[in-house]
Amino acid sequence: MDFEALVKYITTIQHTLQSQAAHAINLALTARNWLIGYYIVEFEQNGEDRATYGEQLLKKLEQRIKTKGLTERRFREFRRLYLIYPQLEEPVLQYISSQSQHPDSFKIKSIEPIRRMLSAESEGDIRRTASAKLSTIKEWMIPADKLFNKLTYSNLMLISTIDNPIKRAFYEMETIRGCWSYKELERQMSSLYYERSGLSKNKEALSALVQQQSTPLYPKDIINSPVSLEFLGLKEQCLVTENDLEQSILDNLQHFLLEMGHGFCFEARQKRILIDNDYFFVDLVFYHRILKCHIIVELKIDKFRHEYASQLNMYINYFKAEIMMQDDNPPIGILLCTEKGDTLVKYATAGLDPNIFVQKYMVELPSEEEIIKFISDRS
């Protein structure tokens, strides 16, 4: 073994085992969410006290369980996952069974529902619940074990929003074929790939072109996804990756704004907000107790682009609708960039919220003497 071989072996084992870890996380996540969906549907249909909870069931579950990631919105997703994919019954139960070194452990009271599902003799067996739906599954649809093992939960969740089963099968097939990330799948759905394929005379050529230009899924995409981090109980800060320059600028900017004058109250940094199925992060949020409004600061480490103004405008509208109290004034947005063209800023912000301000900032570099000394010390 030479040095290059050592590097190759370490790199290979790192990639292989990281991929296995990501795959294991995804299988556990999909199994958990599908089972929760089953439990919810089963309760809604046969629960002894289901009428007591009614339409507020999912909200009351969130309030009672109080676990990160188990929210009303997530419960709604889990229920839809079960209703759209009842055929995942077999691979889910096989996965759960395979994770137990001692099958008798499923008899303990805490997981009695799972034990009953593993028993074909049970009156309320899950196989009975799913059998009626399974009869509608066409032979041309993707096999259940392939869906379970090849698609991430995030992709399954996104595809489950599609009502047309043929369209769902199309995106399932293309996602598995291209090993697409959630973002790539979302992009292809937004670009009407299914509809374009239907209109295309050469469907194979279009498919080959799409797969060639697509962004593949990597293990870190699963491990670092918001859903996986919630499942693993990690902190929200783990969702944000910043380079050293941005981190340093944010640190100094935060202190600067706090010293600007009376009334600035720091509220949040990298505040995570959820819009539809996407997470967004607001760099800095202040509340000014004299002006009685939120101040939203977005920092960009490059020159001004028109989409930055639209992004800040979206944050302002979100705060107006979801955060602002009745006696608050409308929020103010400050966009800081390294460079800005006044004409582009004028056109990009025309028609947007009038409380958007775009400013340029400069990074203070060390003196020439310090740089020369640094170069000399390293030469």
Secondary structure as the mmCIF struct_conf table of DSSP 4:
data_model
#
loop_
_struct_conf.conf_type_id
_struct_conf.id
_struct_conf.beg_label_comp_id
_struct_conf.beg_label_asym_id
_struct_conf.beg_label_seq_id
_struct_conf.end_label_comp_id
_struct_conf.end_label_asym_id
_struct_conf.end_label_seq_id
HELX_RH_AL_P HELX_RH_AL_P1 PHE A 3 ASN A 46
TURN_TY1_P TURN_TY1_P1 GLU A 48 ASP A 49
HELX_RH_AL_P HELX_RH_AL_P2 ARG A 50 TYR A 53
HELX_RH_3T_P HELX_RH_3T_P1 GLY A 54 GLN A 56
HELX_RH_AL_P HELX_RH_AL_P3 LEU A 57 ILE A 65
TURN_TY1_P TURN_TY1_P2 LYS A 68 GLY A 69
HELX_RH_AL_P HELX_RH_AL_P4 GLU A 72 ILE A 84
HELX_RH_3T_P HELX_RH_3T_P2 PRO A 86 LEU A 88
HELX_RH_AL_P HELX_RH_AL_P5 GLU A 89 SER A 98
TURN_TY1_P TURN_TY1_P3 GLN A 99 GLN A 99
BEND BEND1 GLN A 101 HIS A 102
HELX_RH_3T_P HELX_RH_3T_P3 PRO A 103 LYS A 107
BEND BEND2 ILE A 108 ILE A 108
HELX_RH_3T_P HELX_RH_3T_P4 LYS A 109 ILE A 111
HELX_RH_AL_P HELX_RH_AL_P6 GLU A 112 MET A 117
TURN_TY1_P TURN_TY1_P4 LEU A 118 LEU A 118
TURN_TY1_P TURN_TY1_P5 ALA A 120 GLU A 121
TURN_TY1_P TURN_TY1_P6 GLU A 123 GLY A 124
HELX_RH_AL_P HELX_RH_AL_P7 ILE A 126 LEU A 134
TURN_TY1_P TURN_TY1_P7 SER A 135 THR A 136
TURN_TY1_P TURN_TY1_P8 GLU A 139 TRP A 140
BEND BEND3 MET A 141 MET A 141
HELX_LH_PP_P HELX_LH_PP_P1 ILE A 142 PRO A 143
HELX_RH_AL_P HELX_RH_AL_P8 ALA A 144 LYS A 150
BEND BEND4 LEU A 151 LEU A 151
HELX_RH_AL_P HELX_RH_AL_P9 TYR A 153 ILE A 159
TURN_TY1_P TURN_TY1_P9 SER A 160 THR A 161
HELX_RH_AL_P HELX_RH_AL_P10 PRO A 165 GLY A 178
TURN_TY1_P TURN_TY1_P10 CYS A 179 CYS A 179
STRN STRN1 TRP A 180 TRP A 180
HELX_RH_AL_P HELX_RH_AL_P11 TYR A 182 SER A 190
TURN_TY1_P TURN_TY1_P11 SER A 191 LEU A 192
HELX_RH_AL_P HELX_RH_AL_P12 TYR A 193 LEU A 199
BEND BEND5 LYS A 201 LYS A 201
HELX_RH_AL_P HELX_RH_AL_P13 LYS A 203 GLN A 213
BEND BEND6 SER A 214 SER A 214
HELX_LH_PP_P HELX_LH_PP_P2 THR A 215 THR A 215
STRN STRN2 PRO A 216 PRO A 216
HELX_LH_PP_P HELX_LH_PP_P3 LEU A 217 LEU A 217
HELX_RH_AL_P HELX_RH_AL_P14 PRO A 219 ILE A 223
TURN_TY1_P TURN_TY1_P12 ASN A 224 ASN A 224
BEND BEND7 SER A 225 SER A 225
HELX_RH_AL_P HELX_RH_AL_P15 PRO A 226 LEU A 232
TURN_TY1_P TURN_TY1_P13 GLY A 233 GLY A 233
HELX_RH_3T_P HELX_RH_3T_P5 GLU A 236 LEU A 239
HELX_RH_AL_P HELX_RH_AL_P16 ASP A 244 LEU A 258
TURN_TY1_P TURN_TY1_P14 GLU A 259 GLU A 259
BEND BEND8 MET A 260 GLY A 261
TURN_TY1_P TURN_TY1_P15 HIS A 262 GLY A 263
STRN STRN3 PHE A 264 ILE A 275
TURN_TY1_P TURN_TY1_P16 ASP A 276 ASN A 277
STRN STRN4 ASP A 278 HIS A 288
TURN_TY1_P TURN_TY1_P17 ARG A 289 LYS A 292
STRN STRN5 CYS A 293 LEU A 299
BEND BEND9 ILE A 301 ASP A 302
HELX_RH_AL_P HELX_RH_AL_P17 HIS A 306 TYR A 318
HELX_RH_PI_P HELX_RH_PI_P1 PHE A 319 ILE A 323
TURN_TY1_P TURN_TY1_P18 GLN A 326 ASP A 327
HELX_LH_PP_P HELX_LH_PP_P4 ASP A 328 PRO A 331
STRN STRN6 ILE A 332 CYS A 337
BEND BEND10 THR A 338 THR A 338
HELX_RH_AL_P HELX_RH_AL_P18 ASP A 342 THR A 349
TURN_TY1_P TURN_TY1_P19 ALA A 350 GLY A 351
BEND BEND11 LEU A 352 LEU A 352
TURN_TY1_P TURN_TY1_P20 PRO A 354 ASN A 355
STRN STRN7 ILE A 356 LYS A 360
HELX_LH_PP_P HELX_LH_PP_P5 LEU A 365 SER A 367
HELX_RH_AL_P HELX_RH_AL_P19 GLU A 368 ARG A 378
#
